[in-house]
Amino acid sequence: MWMPDPIAFEIGPLVVRWYGILISSALGLGTILAYREAARQGIDPEHILNLVVVAAPLGFIGARIHYVLFSDLQYYLANPAEIPAVWHGGLAFHGALIGGVLGGYLVIRHYKLDFWKLADVVAPSIILGQAIGRWGNFFNQEAYGYETNLPWAMFIDGAYRHPTFLYESLWDFFVFLILIWLRRQNFIKKGDVFAAYLALYSMGRIVVEQFRTDSLMFGPFRVAQIISLMGIVLGIILIRYHHRPVKLLNKGVYTDQKNKEQKKNKEQK
């Protein structure tokens, strides 16, 4: 049976791995997508490049810190030289997301940009990058699930298993399409696309994580599921917040109530 080789090619001592190619491709494609969308919305697309330059390294650092904290902290404390050794494996997406958002916030604050508007621009790029990046797990033969006899099981580590990387990749592509459709709709408010990303991605991750054998744990709980649950709650809260009635200070009425009353009066006439 064919088994994927994690190494794409070698040039002398230089070893190029599929994981690196896929992550780089995801970053590049996501940047192009966000760059074009920023220009379409009247945002200086150079800000996207500034954001990537800051957010990508902080996301990488966050991904490693998250893994170190929740995988085997005692081991890394006893072997501190292993903490930066990412070539031995060990990156966690939720840490990357937290680090990336922090980096984005720093850029947005520095250039005095609209946080939610820019967050909506980059949200589809993030989830598309995740969908592509998950295939790096396939070539590395990692992030797989429990043994199964389902027709689509993959032979990994001596047994047929759930291809959880594939489950998440397909879900991420689905969420990407929803976000692209959503941002073209008239009923959304600023920040809704990013909030929808948080909620929808987290829903899928909770389900997929249940099948994985290599989950990072916090006591008896899977860390990814805890953070994903928080992501769902936060996404829903943000959407409700963005659609809250806005009070007019000078008249003491709510704009949505006023619009409904005006529409009702027109219908009566």
Secondary structure per residue as TSV (DSSP state, phi and psi in degrees):
chain	resnum	aa	ss	phi	psi
A	1	M	-	360.0	136.6
A	2	W	-	-68.5	134.1
A	3	M	-	-121.2	133.4
A	4	P	-	-65.3	141.5
A	5	D	-	-96.1	122.5
A	6	P	S	-64.8	-19.2
A	7	I	E	-93.9	123.0
A	8	A	E	-77.6	-49.5
A	9	F	E	-165.1	167.2
A	10	E	E	-130.3	138.4
A	11	I	E	-123.9	97.4
A	12	G	T	61.9	-126.2
A	13	P	T	-80.5	-8.5
A	14	L	E	-81.6	122.1
A	15	V	E	-110.5	119.9
A	16	V	E	-106.0	121.2
A	17	R	E	-101.5	151.0
A	18	W	H	-60.5	-35.0
A	19	Y	H	-59.1	-46.5
A	20	G	H	-65.0	-39.4
A	21	I	H	-62.9	-44.5
A	22	L	H	-68.7	-42.0
A	23	I	H	-64.3	-42.4
A	24	S	H	-64.4	-40.5
A	25	S	H	-64.5	-40.9
A	26	A	H	-62.7	-43.3
A	27	L	H	-65.0	-43.5
A	28	G	H	-65.8	-46.1
A	29	L	H	-65.9	-41.4
A	30	G	H	-62.8	-38.6
A	31	T	H	-64.9	-43.6
A	32	I	H	-61.4	-44.3
A	33	L	H	-61.7	-47.0
A	34	A	H	-67.9	-36.5
A	35	Y	H	-60.2	-46.7
A	36	R	H	-68.6	-38.9
A	37	E	H	-68.4	-37.5
A	38	A	H	-61.4	-44.6
A	39	A	H	-62.4	-39.2
A	40	R	H	-63.9	-34.0
A	41	Q	T	-90.7	6.3
A	42	G	T	81.6	15.6
A	43	I	-	-95.0	137.4
A	44	D	-	-58.8	112.5
A	45	P	T	-64.0	-16.3
A	46	E	H	-62.5	-25.1
A	47	H	H	-65.8	-29.1
A	48	I	H	-65.1	-42.9
A	49	L	H	-64.4	-41.0
A	50	N	H	-61.0	-40.8
A	51	L	H	-64.4	-44.5
A	52	V	H	-63.2	-41.5
A	53	V	H	-59.9	-34.2
A	54	V	H	-92.1	-45.9
A	55	A	H	-70.6	-36.7
A	56	A	H	-62.7	-50.0
A	57	P	H	-63.1	-40.6
A	58	L	H	-66.9	-34.5
A	59	G	H	-64.3	-41.7
A	60	F	H	-62.3	-45.5
A	61	I	H	-63.5	-42.8
A	62	G	H	-62.2	-38.5
A	63	A	H	-62.9	-39.8
A	64	R	H	-72.7	-43.0
A	65	I	H	-60.3	-43.3
A	66	H	H	-59.0	-45.6
A	67	Y	H	-64.1	-45.2
A	68	V	H	-61.5	-42.0
A	69	L	H	-65.4	-38.3
A	70	F	H	-109.4	-1.0
A	71	S	S	-91.3	-69.1
A	72	D	-	-151.4	75.3
A	73	L	H	-59.3	-39.5
A	74	Q	H	-61.8	-38.0
A	75	Y	H	-62.9	-45.3
A	76	Y	H	-70.5	-31.9
A	77	L	H	-67.3	-34.7
A	78	A	H	-79.1	-22.5
A	79	N	-	-130.5	69.1
A	80	P	G	-60.0	-24.2
A	81	A	G	-65.7	-19.6
A	82	E	G	-82.8	-14.1
A	83	I	T	-58.9	-47.0
A	84	P	T	-83.6	0.6
A	85	A	-	-79.5	68.0
A	86	V	G	-68.5	-19.7
A	87	W	G	-67.9	-11.7
A	88	H	G	-89.7	2.9
A	89	G	-	95.2	156.7
A	90	G	-	119.3	72.7
A	91	L	-	-131.8	142.4
A	92	A	-	-124.7	130.0
A	93	F	H	-62.3	-41.7
A	94	H	H	-60.7	-34.9
A	95	G	H	-65.4	-37.9
A	96	A	H	-64.4	-40.0
A	97	L	H	-64.6	-44.8
A	98	I	H	-63.3	-45.9
A	99	G	H	-64.1	-40.3
A	100	G	H	-65.9	-41.4
A	101	V	H	-64.2	-39.9
A	102	L	H	-61.2	-45.2
A	103	G	H	-62.4	-41.8
A	104	G	H	-62.2	-40.5
A	105	Y	H	-62.6	-40.7
A	106	L	H	-63.3	-41.9
A	107	V	H	-66.4	-45.3
A	108	I	H	-62.4	-41.0
A	109	R	H	-68.0	-39.6
A	110	H	H	-63.4	-42.5
A	111	Y	H	-94.1	4.1
A	112	K	T	55.0	53.0
A	113	L	-	-98.0	171.0
A	114	D	-	-84.9	112.8
A	115	F	H	-58.9	-52.0
A	116	W	H	-68.2	-35.2
A	117	K	H	-64.9	-43.2
A	118	L	H	-71.8	-35.0
A	119	A	H	-61.8	-38.8
A	120	D	H	-65.2	-34.7
A	121	V	H	-66.7	-42.6
A	122	V	H	-88.8	-15.7
A	123	A	H	-56.3	-48.2
A	124	P	H	-61.5	-33.8
A	125	S	H	-65.7	-38.1
A	126	I	H	-63.4	-49.4
A	127	I	H	-69.8	-32.5
A	128	L	H	-66.0	-41.3
A	129	G	H	-60.9	-38.3
A	130	Q	H	-64.6	-42.1
A	131	A	H	-61.7	-40.9
A	132	I	H	-74.6	-44.6
A	133	G	H	-61.6	-29.8
A	134	R	T	-60.9	-24.6
A	135	W	H	-70.3	-16.5
A	136	G	H	-64.1	-32.1
A	137	N	H	-64.9	-32.5
A	138	F	H	-63.5	-48.3
A	139	F	H	-69.2	-29.6
A	140	N	H	-84.2	-6.7
A	141	Q	T	56.2	53.6
A	142	E	-	-138.4	174.8
A	143	A	S	55.9	41.1
A	144	Y	-	-100.3	175.5
A	145	G	B	-110.3	-165.8
A	146	Y	-	-71.2	166.0
A	147	E	B	-65.9	145.3
A	148	T	-	-155.6	159.5
A	149	N	-	-110.2	18.9
A	150	L	-	-65.6	151.2
A	151	P	T	-58.7	-29.6
A	152	W	T	-95.4	12.2
A	153	A	-	-61.4	150.8
A	154	M	E	-115.8	143.9
A	155	F	E	-82.9	105.1
A	156	I	E	-135.5	133.4
A	157	D	T	54.6	43.2
A	158	G	T	79.8	11.5
A	159	A	E	-155.5	161.8
A	160	Y	E	-84.2	125.7
A	161	R	E	-134.2	164.1
A	162	H	-	-64.8	125.8
A	163	P	-	-81.2	75.4
A	164	T	H	-63.2	-28.6
A	165	F	H	-61.7	-37.4
A	166	L	H	-69.9	-41.8
A	167	Y	H	-56.1	-48.3
A	168	E	H	-69.2	-37.8
A	169	S	H	-61.8	-44.8
A	170	L	H	-63.9	-41.5
A	171	W	H	-63.5	-41.6
A	172	D	H	-63.5	-41.1
A	173	F	H	-62.2	-39.8
A	174	F	H	-62.9	-45.9
A	175	V	H	-63.1	-38.6
A	176	F	H	-57.0	-46.5
A	177	L	H	-63.4	-39.3
A	178	I	H	-62.6	-43.9
A	179	L	H	-65.8	-39.8
A	180	I	H	-62.3	-41.3
A	181	W	H	-68.4	-42.0
A	182	L	H	-63.8	-40.3
A	183	R	T	-72.6	-6.8
A	184	R	T	-95.5	-2.6
A	185	Q	-	-88.9	149.3
A	186	N	T	-78.6	-20.6
A	187	F	T	-83.2	-9.3
A	188	I	-	-80.8	153.5
A	189	K	-	-109.0	165.0
A	190	K	T	-59.7	127.4
A	191	G	T	98.9	-11.6
A	192	D	H	-67.5	-38.0
A	193	V	H	-64.0	-44.3
A	194	F	H	-66.5	-40.4
A	195	A	H	-63.4	-41.3
A	196	A	H	-64.0	-38.1
A	197	Y	H	-58.9	-48.6
A	198	L	H	-57.5	-48.2
A	199	A	H	-69.6	-47.3
A	200	L	H	-70.0	-45.9
A	201	Y	H	-59.4	-43.5
A	202	S	H	-64.1	-36.2
A	203	M	H	-59.9	-47.7
A	204	G	H	-66.3	-38.2
A	205	R	H	-66.1	-37.1
A	206	I	H	-59.4	-42.6
A	207	V	H	-69.7	-50.2
A	208	V	H	-62.4	-39.0
A	209	E	H	-60.3	-28.0
A	210	Q	T	-64.6	-23.3
A	211	F	T	-92.9	-11.3
A	212	R	B	-80.0	149.5
A	213	T	S	-100.8	-8.8
A	214	D	S	-117.1	26.6
A	215	S	-	-62.3	140.7
A	216	L	-	-73.3	136.9
A	217	M	E	-117.2	148.8
A	218	F	E	-125.6	94.5
A	219	G	T	66.4	-130.3
A	220	P	T	-86.6	1.7
A	221	F	E	-106.0	146.9
A	222	R	E	-81.4	124.2
A	223	V	H	-59.2	-43.3
A	224	A	H	-61.0	-35.7
A	225	Q	H	-72.0	-36.4
A	226	I	H	-62.8	-48.9
A	227	I	H	-66.5	-37.0
A	228	S	H	-65.5	-39.2
A	229	L	H	-61.5	-41.4
A	230	M	H	-63.6	-36.6
A	231	G	H	-64.5	-40.0
A	232	I	H	-63.1	-49.1
A	233	V	H	-60.9	-45.6
A	234	L	H	-63.6	-42.0
A	235	G	H	-60.5	-44.0
A	236	I	H	-65.5	-42.9
A	237	I	H	-61.2	-43.1
A	238	L	H	-63.3	-42.4
A	239	I	H	-63.8	-44.1
A	240	R	H	-63.4	-38.0
A	241	Y	H	-66.2	-43.5
A	242	H	H	-65.4	-25.8
A	243	H	T	-104.7	16.3
A	244	R	S	-67.8	153.2
A	245	P	-	-62.7	134.5
A	246	V	-	-100.2	119.5
A	247	K	E	-83.0	132.4
A	248	L	E	-86.0	114.5
A	249	L	T	-63.5	-33.8
A	250	N	T	-80.1	-17.7
A	251	K	T	-119.9	-13.9
A	252	G	T	69.2	25.9
A	253	V	E	-124.0	165.4
A	254	Y	E	-96.1	139.9
A	255	T	H	-63.6	-38.2
A	256	D	H	-68.7	-33.7
A	257	Q	H	-66.4	-42.1
A	258	K	H	-63.8	-41.6
A	259	N	H	-63.8	-40.0
A	260	K	H	-64.6	-41.0
A	261	E	H	-65.7	-40.3
A	262	Q	H	-64.7	-40.7
A	263	K	H	-65.2	-39.9
A	264	K	H	-64.7	-41.0
A	265	N	H	-64.2	-39.2
A	266	K	H	-64.6	-40.5
A	267	E	H	-65.9	-36.7
A	268	Q	H	-68.2	-33.5
A	269	K	-	-70.7	360.0
